[in-house]
Amino acid sequence: MKKIESKEQSERFRQTARELEADETGEAFERAFGKIVPPKTPKPTKEPEPKTKKTRK
């Protein structure tokens, strides 16, 4: 693809996006995504159990 064709295609894409009132910031996507996927809840952190030395029998 030639550079000129690439620029023309890019401009057509932008124009189509404007006509469709596409959100360039991603805010609409985040709102829709938030409705579908529940927010992550942090898992409670446990204190690491102290390591004990194993005794030989």
C-alpha positions in Angstrom: 0.0 0.0 0.0 1.4 3.4 -0.9 1.7 6.1 1.7 -0.8 8.3 -0.1 -3.4 5.5 -0.1 -2.7 4.9 3.5 -3.4 8.5 4.4 -6.5 8.5 2.3 -7.8 5.4 3.9 -7.0 6.7 7.4 -8.9 9.9 6.7 -11.9 7.9 5.4 -11.8 5.8 8.6 -11.8 9.0 10.7 -14.6 10.5 8.8 -16.7 7.4 9.1 -16.0 7.3 12.9 -17.1 11.0 13.2 -20.3 10.2 11.3 -21.0 7.3 13.6 -20.2 9.5 16.6 -17.6 7.1 17.8 -16.1 7.9 21.2 -12.3 8.4 20.8 -11.6 8.5 24.5 -12.8 5.0 25.3 -15.2 6.3 28.0 -18.2 4.6 26.4 -16.3 1.3 26.2 -15.4 1.6 29.9 -19.0 2.3 30.8 -20.3 -0.7 28.8 -17.5 -2.9 30.0 -18.3 -2.0 33.6 -21.9 -3.0 33.2 -20.9 -6.5 31.9 -17.8 -7.3 34.0 -18.0 -6.9 37.8 -15.2 -4.9 39.4 -12.4 -6.9 40.8 -12.4 -7.1 44.6 -9.0 -7.4 46.3 -8.5 -10.7 47.9 -7.8 -10.5 51.6 -4.1 -10.9 52.3 -3.1 -13.5 54.8 0.0 -13.2 56.9 2.5 -15.8 55.7 2.7 -18.7 58.1 6.1 -19.0 59.7 8.1 -21.8 58.3 8.9 -24.5 60.8 11.8 -26.8 60.6 10.9 -30.4 60.0 12.3 -32.8 62.5 13.7 -36.1 61.4 12.5 -39.3 63.0 
